[in-house]
Amino acid sequence: MSALGVARVDLRTAARSRMVWWLTAVLTALSVVGVSLVALLDVEGATVVDAVGPLSLPAVLLVPLAAIVVGYEAVVGERRSGSLKVLLGFPVSRAAVVVGKVTARASTVTLAVVVAFGVAGAVAAVLYDGVPAGRYLAFTLATIGLGVAFVGLSVGISTAVATHGRALALAVGSYLLLVLFWKPVVAGVHYAATGAVPGNEVPAWYLLLERVSPTVAYDVLTRAALDTSATASVFAVRPPAASAASVSAQLGGAPVPWYLSNLAAVLVVCAWTVLPVAVGLVRFRRRDL
């Protein structure tokens, strides 16, 4: 059996998760409300981008959660039930099992994002006489990338640990750290290093450390896609003007290093997709079932 065969079988299991579809329904509803709100309030001078930009906030909260719900039991759940031994009784390698699991769970999250953003995009097209297709597509792809990154993280955790409880604890802890509390943690590092809270201008290493999180990298990509200052950050610790400013302005006019580019943000999202799975696979190969 190949990784594709594992993915095909596992996709049916992942798609039956009621929690995923509840989260999809909530994301769809919030997305529709978000794009409708500006039109309903009749905000003067508002554009479709003004309506679509704030969608990144519910997306950054719900898409990683859906990915974790889908992924954290992918391997450890089958190990607990004993079905993993049955699966590995077929001519299939452990690597193929893990790759198949990631493929199936990533496909499920991708479908959820496409459904939610597809409905919201259709509503926006009606309310605003069209949507900038290129920008909206880039925004949707960035959101899919965020979901796939958290699938990689959660399946990597599921592959690396031996018990359901550890997988759940690590998955929830990762969500809390990377989605909710990453920026306050980085601000704490800044305070420890400089004796001051971060303000409008910060050193390059501070922005780099922020962008290590896939959620902050996602924020960078969505703002670039929509050309907006709307942020997906939950707990911002710097002044609002700082978050809306260009990277060069935040660096005090200094040249922007390559590791603070949009391409670097894409690489961060890719790294969170691949590296946790690779680490989990190494541990999985060394452990007896």
N, C-alpha and C positions, 0 to 999 in steps of 0.2 A: 504494500500500500504506500502511495506517495504522500507528500505533504498536501497536495491538492485533494487527494481522497480523504484525508483526515479533516481538512477544512470543510469539505462538502458535508460530511457527517456531522461535524461539530456546529456548523452553521444552523442546522435545525434545532440543536439544543440551545444555542445562544439566543436564537430568535424567539424562543418560547418564554424568555424571562419577562414576567409581567412588569417588574420594576423598570426595565428598560423602556417599555412602551408607555408606562405612566410618565416617565421622565421625558420621553419624546413628546407626549401630549402636552405636558406642562411647558416645554420649550417652544412648541408650536404656538400655544396660546399666548405666551409672553411675547413671542416674536410678532405675532399679529397685532397684539395690543400696542406693542412698541412702535411699529410702523404706522399705526392708525392714530396714535395719540397726538402727534404734531398736527395732523390734518384736522382732527376733531377740535383741538384747541385753537385752530386757526392762527398759528404763530406767524407773525408778519415776517416775510422774507425767508421763511423756512424752505428748504429743498428736500428732495428725497434722501440725500446723503445725511442731512440732519436727523431724519427719521430712522434711517438704517443704522447709523453709527452706534447709538446706545444699545443695539442688540448684542454687542460684544460682552456686555456685563452679564445678562442671564446665560449667555453661551459659556462664559468662562467659569460660571458656577455649576451649570448642569451637565455640560458635555464631559468634563473630567469625571463627574460623579457617575454618569452612565457608563463610561469606559471602565471604571473601577468595579461597578456592579457586574458588568459583563465578564471582566477578566480575572478577578482575584481568585475565583474557584476553578479556573480553566484546567489546571493540572492537579493541584492539591485536592480538589473535590473528587476527581476520578481516582486519585490515590486512596482517599479515605473510603470510597465505596468499593474499591477493589477492581473497578472496571479498567483501570490503567494497566494492570497485569494482563487482562484479557486483550486489550488493544495491542500491547507490546508482544503478545503471542503471535500476532500476524507478522509477516515480513515487512516491518516498518522500523526505522531507526528512531531513537529518542529525539534527534534533531528534527526529523520530519514531523513528529508529533507536536513539538513546540512551534515550529513554523506554521503548521496547519492550524493550531489553536489561535495563534496571533492573526493569521489571515482571516479566519472565520469571525473572530471577535471584532477585528478592525472593520470588516465588512458590515457587521451589524450596526456599529456606531456610525459609520459613514452613511448608511441608509437612514438612520434617525436624523442626522444633520440635514441630509438632502430633503427629507420630508418636511422638516420644520422650516428650513430656509426657502424651500420651494413654495410652500404656502404663503409665507411672509412676503416673498418676492412678488408673487401674483397679486396679493393685496396691495402692495406698494405700487405696482404697475398701474392698477386701477385708480388708486387715490391720487397719484402724482403724474399721471399721463406718461408712464414709462419709467424704467430703472436703468441707470448706466450699467449695461450688461457686463462689461469687462471688470469694472470695480466690484460689482456684486459677486461675480464669479470668483475673483481673487479673495474676497472676504470669506466666501463659502469654503474655498479650498484651504484657507488658513485655519478655519474652524474645524474642518475635517482633520487637518494636520494635528491640531491640539488633541482631538479625540484619539487619534491613532497613537500619538505619543503616550497618552495615559493608558492606552491598551497595552503598549509595549512595557510600560512600567508595571502595570498590575499583573500581566501574564509572567513577566520576569520574576516578580515576587512569588507568584503562585508556583513557579517552577523551582525556585531556590529553597523554599521552606518545606518542612515535612508535615506541618499540622495546619488545620483550618483556622485555628485561633490566631496563630502567628501571621498567617496570610492576611486575615481581616485586620489585625492590629496595625500591621505595616502599611496596608493599603489606606486605611483611614488616616493614619499618621501622615502618610505622604500627601494625601489630599489637603489636610489641615495646613501642613507646612507650605506646600507649593502653591496652593490656591489662595489661602487666606492670610498666612502670616509671613510669607517670604520677604516682603518689603520691610515690615517692622524688624525682622531679624537682620537684614542687611543694614538698616539704619542703626541698629545696635552695634554692629561691627564698626560702622563709621564713627560712632560716638566713642567706642573703645579705642580706636586708632587715632582720632583727632581731638577728642574732648569736646566735640560740638555736634549738635544734631545737623543732618544734611539740610541745606537751604536751596536757594535758586541755582547756585553753582556748586558743582561737586567734581571730584577727581574722576578720571577715566575708569579707574579700577572699581569705583563704586557702581557706575552704570554697567560695567562688565559683570560684576557679581550679581546685580539685579537680574540681568538677562540670562543668567545660568538657569533660572526657572523657566519651564516651558510656557507658563502662563504669562510671564512678562515678555518673553519672546513673541508670544501670540499677540499681545497688546501692541508691540512694535509693528508687526506685520499687518494687523487690521487697520491701524492708523495710517500706514503707508498705502494700503489698498484703497481706503476710502478718502484719503487725503483730509483727515479730520483730526481734531484734538480730543475727541471723545475717548475716554480711557476705559479699559476693562478692569482696572485695579479695584480691589475691594477695600483694603485698608491702605490708603495713601498716607505717607508720613511727611511728604514734602509739600510746600505751598502749591496750590492749583496752577499758578502761573508757571511753575517749574516743569510740571508734567506736560503742559501744552507747548513749551518752548522747544526749539530745535535742539538737536544733540550738540551742535557747535556752541549754541548759547549756553547750554547747561555746563559746558566745559570752559566757559569764560572766553569764548572766541577762539579757542585752540583748534587745530585741525582734528578732524574726526578720524580716529584709527580704524583700521579695517574690521577689527573685532566688534565694533559698534555699528556695523552696516546692516542693512536688511538681509543680505546674504548670510551673514553670521547668525542672524536670528533663525533663518531657515535651517542652518546646520545644527543649531541647538535643539530644535524640534526633532530633527532626524536622529540626533544622538540619543535623545530620551526614548525614541522608538526602538533603537537597535541595542544600545549598551546594556540596559537592564535585562533584555532577553538573552544576550550573550553571556552575561554573568550568571543568570539563572540556569542556562543550559550547561555551563561548566559544572556547577554544583549538582545538577540533575544527573549528569553522566557519572559522577563519582559516588552517588548515593544508591544504596540498595533499596528496593521497593518494599 
